[in-house]
Amino acid sequence: MKQTILICSAHPDDEILGCGGTIAKYSKEGNSVISIIFSYGESSHPHLKKYITTRIRVKESQKADKIVGCKETIFLGLPDGKISTKVKNKSTREKIKKLIKKYKPDKIFTHSIEDPFPDHRAIYKLIIDSANEINYKGNLYSFDIWSIIRIKKRNAPKLIVDISPTFKLKLKALKCFKSQGISMFQLIPAVYARAIINGINYNHKFVEVFNKIK
Ligand SMILES: [Zn+2]
């Protein structure tokens, strides 16, 4: 049966870095993938006016999400870099709860609790708490952006996705984030390294690995 999948990430590009290959795979299989991005990433360019950055990053993300086959990209406009200050807001939680109720996703993917970036951990907390509050029955998975080697939870249940057929689409989507310039360019080798190392561990060419939260 076809599934609906929600991808919940803090900033434009997190969704591709974290699970771009998986999104592409699921969408190729006919499933509906919805990407929810909680901030516009407007603080990424302090020298540009915020609204210009917002416009650029929204466009880049929409283009990238289209490449990997997202059906929709939804921006929630939380303040970049300060997401943790908004997580306890009732209206923020209501928004995400409404979206979960609307789409009734079979799977939700979000950031990892082990992520060093406070915005990412804030989204993790927001999603887990909101999902629990409405007694969400589907599966919840977390993705990593930065670390290759996991420190904790090594024995936690995992979802292994063979992204060999869609890895190229992930790279193509990453290249949409031109405003991230050199920093994105520098990430590409790490993206390769992670997919290859995971691939060796799980006997495929390229793999994305997720922790199963519930
Ligand atoms: Zn991020």
Residues whose N, C-alpha, C, O or C-beta is under 5 A from the ligand:
A	BS01	ZN	A10 H11 D14
